[in-house]
Every structure is written in C-alpha cells, then in structure tokens.
Amino acid sequence: MDKYIYDSHMGGYYTSDEPIDFEWLYCEQCGDSDWLIGQASNRAGAKELLWTDEYDNEDYEDSYIKEFIEEEWDE
C-alpha cells in the first residue's frame, strides 16, 4: 500500500494512507505548512524519495531517515 510522506514544518517526517488537504497542512499560528514529499509503497521507494538531489533533507541525520523508513514500512 502506498503511503504519502510529509515533512512537518515543526520537524520530522510522517506518513498518511491518504493525501492530506492543504488546509490541514497549513499552520495558522505561524503561517508555515507541512509539505508533501511524495508517495512510496515500500522502503526502496521511500529511500529513493528521501535520499535524492532534488529533495533537500539536510535537516535530518541519515540515522533518523533510516529509522523512519524502517518504522513505516514492514519488509
């Protein structure tokens, strides 16, 4: 099953089984929002999304990304 991967404006990644409307991603308190990175159906797909030149993941350690992927996708 595909999961939608989001980067929280408060820090960290999370997933959803369904796409989330922008109104739920937008934070009225600070004016920032979470954003959709993409969707993946397995660990390989998530790794491809999170470790690319197109996506700037410099805010997160490799160990955090690896742990996130392992927790979200059972394989």
C-alpha positions as CSV (number, residue, x, y, z in Angstrom):
1,M,0.0,0.0,0.0
2,D,1.3,3.5,-0.9
3,K,1.9,5.9,1.9
4,Y,2.2,9.7,1.5
5,I,5.3,11.1,3.1
6,Y,5.1,14.6,4.6
7,D,7.8,16.8,6.1
8,S,6.4,18.6,9.1
9,H,7.1,22.3,9.5
10,M,7.8,21.5,13.2
11,G,10.4,19.0,12.2
12,G,10.3,15.3,11.3
13,Y,8.6,13.2,8.8
14,Y,5.2,11.5,9.0
15,T,3.0,9.4,6.7
16,S,-0.6,9.2,5.7
17,D,-2.5,6.5,3.9
18,E,-4.5,9.2,2.0
19,P,-3.4,12.6,0.7
20,I,-4.0,15.4,3.1
21,D,-5.7,18.6,2.0
22,F,-3.6,21.8,2.2
23,E,-6.0,23.3,4.8
24,W,-4.9,20.6,7.3
25,L,-1.2,21.1,6.4
26,Y,-1.2,24.9,6.9
27,C,-0.5,26.3,10.4
28,E,-2.4,29.5,11.1
29,Q,-0.3,30.2,14.2
30,C,3.0,30.5,12.3
31,G,1.9,30.8,8.7
32,D,4.1,27.8,7.7
33,S,2.9,24.4,6.5
34,D,3.8,20.8,6.2
35,W,4.5,19.6,2.7
36,L,4.1,16.5,0.7
37,I,7.4,14.9,-0.4
38,G,5.8,12.1,-2.4
39,Q,4.4,8.6,-2.0
40,A,6.0,5.3,-1.7
41,S,4.8,1.7,-1.5
42,N,8.0,0.2,0.1
43,R,11.3,1.0,1.7
44,A,13.1,1.2,-1.6
45,G,10.6,3.8,-2.9
46,A,10.9,5.8,0.4
47,K,14.7,5.8,0.2
48,E,14.5,7.0,-3.4
49,L,12.4,9.9,-2.3
50,L,14.2,10.9,0.8
51,W,17.8,10.5,-0.4
52,T,17.8,12.4,-3.7
53,D,19.5,15.5,-5.0
54,E,16.1,17.1,-5.7
55,Y,14.9,16.8,-2.1
56,D,16.9,18.8,0.5
57,N,17.0,16.6,3.5
58,E,20.0,18.3,5.2
59,D,17.9,19.0,8.3
60,Y,17.8,15.3,9.2
61,E,20.5,12.8,10.0
62,D,20.8,9.7,7.9
63,S,20.1,7.6,11.0
64,Y,16.7,9.4,11.5
65,I,15.7,8.8,7.9
66,K,16.7,5.1,8.1
67,E,14.7,4.7,11.4
68,F,11.7,6.5,9.9
69,I,11.7,4.2,6.9
70,E,12.1,1.0,8.9
71,E,9.2,2.0,11.2
72,E,6.8,2.9,8.5
73,W,7.4,0.1,6.0
74,D,7.5,-3.5,7.2
75,E,9.5,-5.7,4.9
